[in-house]
Structure formats: structure tokens, C-alpha cells
Amino acid sequence: MMLSGPRKGGVNSEDEPMEIPEPVTLLRLIAALPAGVPLVERLRETPGVYLVGGAVRDLLLGGQPLDLDLVVEGEVDPVARKLGGQRTVHDRFGTSTVATDGHSYDLARARRETYARPGALPEVEPAALAEDLERRDFSVNAIAIALGGEQPGQVFAVARGLEDLDQRQLRVLHPGSFRDDPTRLLRLVRYRSRLNFEIEAETRRLAEGALAERALDTVTRPRVGNELRLLVREPDPVDALERAAELRLDRAIHPAFGLRDPDLARRAMGLLPEGARTDRLALAVAARGMAGLAGLLDDMGFEAGDRNVIIAAATRADQVAARLAGAGRPSEIAQAAADAPEELVALAGALGPADAARQWLESLRNVRLEIDGGDLLAAGVPQGPAVGQGLRAALAAKLDGRVSGREEELAAALEASPATG
């Protein structure tokens, strides 16, 4: 059954239905989005085109969504041409991205889906908007706004979609949802964390039942890995992993995987420099003590750079923490941290030596010499180990405040070089 707006009531009221803005107001809100103007201007006269999914959910919640997804009843090509720009077709479902005016839009034809077996990718065929909404994961994501045609600005939703949005709860659309696509289990906790929504009681029961039946084992490991990476890229990855633990979803990924010490993770996050990879650090904390971590990450399709950092932080944090705890001078802290990735040093610091780790992460790791190996070669140091030894000595002296400037650095390096000392 479909519902359509506008509907009246208070957005935050427990007793009244959610208020949906008038169509003209919704179009104005869409046009005010960073990527909204091209949609309203170029698709206003095109029937069968809808803004859909998370963008609509967030817009109705008063947010400013950046990623705008469109669903089209009928052929996508004419809509893509009206938007202009460059189109890239992605997969066998016909989804594509149109890049224009500095923005990108995901377009997909409205479709119905069937599953040959649990966990398989769906078979799809064209359908109307109503069926397209019914195939989606949760009711709060199964809401659309018409961009053109006879009812621009009109809201369409699955049964209880608007009510669930008003009540801040996550509900699957049919009892077999988690069986058909078990990756929805990971999306459930991801949205739970991001939106701070509750899980509707029957949906929780279905999720727990799917996990008890090992539904996640029916999905290929790369698909699980992709959803896990999305989970820990949430604004608060520690909270996201805690939500996964509530359902024991972490243990379904691997019996030894999971955030056992959220306080440790939060201390480590507090040490990590701004802009650093919180997702890598969260996974490393969740994987501490795991046997076979390298194989798991390989099976789940992690890229080499991410894989290596996660393994290093998960397996070497105690060793680096011990070295940092025994370091006094800045040069000793630098030697203790050596070439360790910042996620590893942050986790090591969270285990005890927080001040040393913070000093390394915030300042010491950025100290650079004004000289290089070429300067030592020009001063008569033969090529070989002596060059590196001299540079290391000069850097230690600079870190400890014993030298300043190019000439003093060079003198310290030459003094420490066995070939010249």
C-alpha cells in the first residue's frame, strides 16, 4: 500500500502523524540543496522521475543531504540527457552516475527484485515506483518525492514509512528481508548508529533469527567486507561497532571479531590526529587478539594499504606501547614509534603511554632535517650505511633540541658518521 503527502501534524509529536511540507515547499527545499538546482530546473517537466531513499529521509528530518539518488519509471537515458554532463553506467542493474555542474547523481530505473536463493544478488526487471519502494531495505528509506510530471513535490511512501520516520524507528518491509539480502543486517546497525533510531520490535526479532540461522554465511565475503567498511566509516565508528555487538552481528562476521573495550577505542580515537583514518583504527581495536586476521581481511576484499595498517595496529600495539612507556627524550619517543602508522601509535598510547604517543602524533613525527644525504656525500661521507647513520644522529639531536639550523645539523651528522668521525 502506498501513502502520499502532504500530511499534517507535528514532526516530533508522539500522538500526531509527521508533518510533510506542501509540494511547493519541498521543491524549494530540494532546490536549496547544493546539488538540488539542476534537478528542479531540468526535470520539472519530466514525469516519472523521483528523488528517493536516504536523501528524502534526511530532507524530511530537516537535514541537508549531499548525495541525491533518483529513480526513473521508464528509460533512464532521456533523464540522463536532460541532466546533461557525463554518464557512467555501473552494473547489470542499469544504475548509473551522471556528473554535471560539479555534482553527481545516481540514477536507476524503477524495478522489482527476486532472489534465486538466500544471499544471492537479485534478478531485476522494470516496475513502477510502488514496487521499487517495496524492494528497499527499511521503510524510512522507501520514500520518494516526485520531481516532475503532474504532481511535482508530491511524497510517496510505503505503508508505515512516514510513521516510522516520525517515530524514529527502523522496520524491514517484509519478513524475508534479511534472508533475501543478509547485508541488510549490517545496514541495520549502520543506520541505527547514524540516525540514532530504534529497531522496531519485529525487525529485531527477524534480525536475531537471521543471525541465529547464520544468514550472513550465504553472502560472499567481499560483499560483507564492503558493508563492514561502510559501517566503520560512519561519523562514530565506535558507536557503530557497539550497535553491531548489541545484535552479536560482529561474531557473525568472525567469532573473535568485535569491540570488547569501547573505552580503549575511544581513548585511541582521542589521540588520532584530525583527518586520520578512524575506520582503520576502529577495525584494529575490534580485531585485537584475532588469529587469522590477514586471511579474513583478504577474503573480505580489503585493499593492501588498509589491510597492512589494520594488522599492524591490531597485532603490534602492546609492543609499541611498551617501547613508548620506556622512552624519555623526544628522540627516544621517535625511535619507539619508528615508522609505525598513526593508527598503531594512537592505539599504543591508549594502552598507557598517552603523553608520549600524543607528543609523537602531534609534533615529533613532523620534524624534518634541513639537510639530506646529498649534503653528507658532498662533505666527503662515502655512500653507504654511514649516510643513514649520520642523518639519524642529526635528527635525534634536533628532536632533543641540541642542534638548530642547517650548519649544526650537518656538524652533528658528520660527527656521528663512522667514515668521518
Secondary structure in CASP SS format (residue, H / E / C, confidence):
PFRMAT SS
TARGET T0000
AUTHOR 0000-0000-0000
METHOD secondary structure of the structure
MODEL  1
M C 1.00
M E 1.00
L E 1.00
S E 1.00
G C 1.00
P C 1.00
R C 1.00
K C 1.00
G C 1.00
G C 1.00
V C 1.00
N C 1.00
S C 1.00
E C 1.00
D C 1.00
E C 1.00
P C 1.00
M C 1.00
E C 1.00
I C 1.00
P C 1.00
E C 1.00
P H 1.00
V H 1.00
T H 1.00
L H 1.00
L H 1.00
R H 1.00
L H 1.00
I H 1.00
A H 1.00
A C 1.00
L C 1.00
P C 1.00
A C 1.00
G C 1.00
V H 1.00
P H 1.00
L H 1.00
V H 1.00
E H 1.00
R H 1.00
L H 1.00
R C 1.00
E C 1.00
T C 1.00
P C 1.00
G C 1.00
V E 1.00
Y E 1.00
L E 1.00
V E 1.00
G C 1.00
G H 1.00
A H 1.00
V H 1.00
R H 1.00
D H 1.00
L H 1.00
L H 1.00
L C 1.00
G C 1.00
G C 1.00
Q C 1.00
P C 1.00
L C 1.00
D C 1.00
L E 1.00
D E 1.00
L E 1.00
V E 1.00
V E 1.00
E C 1.00
G C 1.00
E C 1.00
V C 1.00
D H 1.00
P H 1.00
V H 1.00
A H 1.00
R H 1.00
K H 1.00
L H 1.00
G C 1.00
G C 1.00
Q E 1.00
R E 1.00
T E 1.00
V E 1.00
H C 1.00
D C 1.00
R C 1.00
F C 1.00
G C 1.00
T C 1.00
S E 1.00
T E 1.00
V E 1.00
A E 1.00
T E 1.00
D C 1.00
G C 1.00
H E 1.00
S E 1.00
Y E 1.00
D E 1.00
L E 1.00
A E 1.00
R E 1.00
A C 1.00
R E 1.00
R E 1.00
E E 1.00
T E 1.00
Y C 1.00
A C 1.00
R C 1.00
P C 1.00
G C 1.00
A C 1.00
L C 1.00
P C 1.00
E E 1.00
V E 1.00
E E 1.00
P E 1.00
A C 1.00
A C 1.00
L H 1.00
A H 1.00
E H 1.00
D H 1.00
L H 1.00
E H 1.00
R C 1.00
R C 1.00
D C 1.00
F E 1.00
S H 1.00
V H 1.00
N H 1.00
A C 1.00
I E 1.00
A E 1.00
I E 1.00
A E 1.00
L C 1.00
G C 1.00
G C 1.00
E C 1.00
Q C 1.00
P C 1.00
G C 1.00
Q C 1.00
V E 1.00
F E 1.00
A E 1.00
V E 1.00
A C 1.00
R C 1.00
G H 1.00
L H 1.00
E H 1.00
D H 1.00
L H 1.00
D H 1.00
Q H 1.00
R C 1.00
Q E 1.00
L E 1.00
R C 1.00
V E 1.00
L C 1.00
H C 1.00
P C 1.00
G C 1.00
S H 1.00
F H 1.00
R H 1.00
D H 1.00
D C 1.00
P C 1.00
T H 1.00
R H 1.00
L H 1.00
L H 1.00
R H 1.00
L H 1.00
V H 1.00
R H 1.00
Y H 1.00
R H 1.00
S H 1.00
R H 1.00
L H 1.00
N C 1.00
F C 1.00
E E 1.00
I E 1.00
E C 1.00
A H 1.00
E H 1.00
T H 1.00
R H 1.00
R H 1.00
L H 1.00
A H 1.00
E H 1.00
G H 1.00
A H 1.00
L H 1.00
A H 1.00
E C 1.00
R C 1.00
A H 1.00
L H 1.00
D H 1.00
T H 1.00
V C 1.00
T C 1.00
R H 1.00
P H 1.00
R H 1.00
V H 1.00
G H 1.00
N H 1.00
E H 1.00
L H 1.00
R H 1.00
L H 1.00
L H 1.00
V H 1.00
R C 1.00
E C 1.00
P C 1.00
D C 1.00
P H 1.00
V H 1.00
D H 1.00
A H 1.00
L H 1.00
E H 1.00
R H 1.00
A H 1.00
A H 1.00
E H 1.00
L C 1.00
R C 1.00
L H 1.00
D H 1.00
R H 1.00
A H 1.00
I H 1.00
H C 1.00
P C 1.00
A C 1.00
F C 1.00
G C 1.00
L C 1.00
R C 1.00
D C 1.00
P H 1.00
D H 1.00
L H 1.00
A H 1.00
R H 1.00
R H 1.00
A H 1.00
M H 1.00
G H 1.00
L H 1.00
L C 1.00
P C 1.00
E C 1.00
G C 1.00
A C 1.00
R C 1.00
T H 1.00
D H 1.00
R H 1.00
L H 1.00
A H 1.00
L H 1.00
A H 1.00
V H 1.00
A H 1.00
A C 1.00
R C 1.00
G C 1.00
M C 1.00
A C 1.00
G C 1.00
L H 1.00
A H 1.00
G H 1.00
L H 1.00
L H 1.00
D H 1.00
D H 1.00
M C 1.00
G C 1.00
F C 1.00
E C 1.00
A H 1.00
G H 1.00
D H 1.00
R H 1.00
N H 1.00
V H 1.00
I H 1.00
I H 1.00
A H 1.00
A H 1.00
A H 1.00
T H 1.00
R H 1.00
A H 1.00
D H 1.00
Q H 1.00
V H 1.00
A H 1.00
A H 1.00
R H 1.00
L H 1.00
A H 1.00
G C 1.00
A C 1.00
G C 1.00
R C 1.00
P H 1.00
S H 1.00
E H 1.00
I H 1.00
A H 1.00
Q H 1.00
A H 1.00
A H 1.00
A C 1.00
D C 1.00
A C 1.00
P C 1.00
E H 1.00
E H 1.00
L H 1.00
V H 1.00
A H 1.00
L H 1.00
A H 1.00
G H 1.00
A H 1.00
L C 1.00
G C 1.00
P C 1.00
A H 1.00
D H 1.00
A H 1.00
A H 1.00
R H 1.00
Q H 1.00
W H 1.00
L H 1.00
E H 1.00
S C 1.00
L H 1.00
R H 1.00
N H 1.00
V C 1.00
R C 1.00
L C 1.00
E C 1.00
I C 1.00
D C 1.00
G H 1.00
G H 1.00
D H 1.00
L H 1.00
L H 1.00
A H 1.00
A C 1.00
G C 1.00
V C 1.00
P C 1.00
Q C 1.00
G C 1.00
P H 1.00
A H 1.00
V H 1.00
G H 1.00
Q H 1.00
G H 1.00
L H 1.00
R H 1.00
A H 1.00
A H 1.00
L H 1.00
A H 1.00
A H 1.00
K H 1.00
L H 1.00
D C 1.00
G C 1.00
R C 1.00
V C 1.00
S C 1.00
G C 1.00
R H 1.00
E H 1.00
E H 1.00
E H 1.00
L H 1.00
A H 1.00
A H 1.00
A H 1.00
L H 1.00
E H 1.00
A H 1.00
S C 1.00
P C 1.00
A C 1.00
T C 1.00
G C 1.00
END
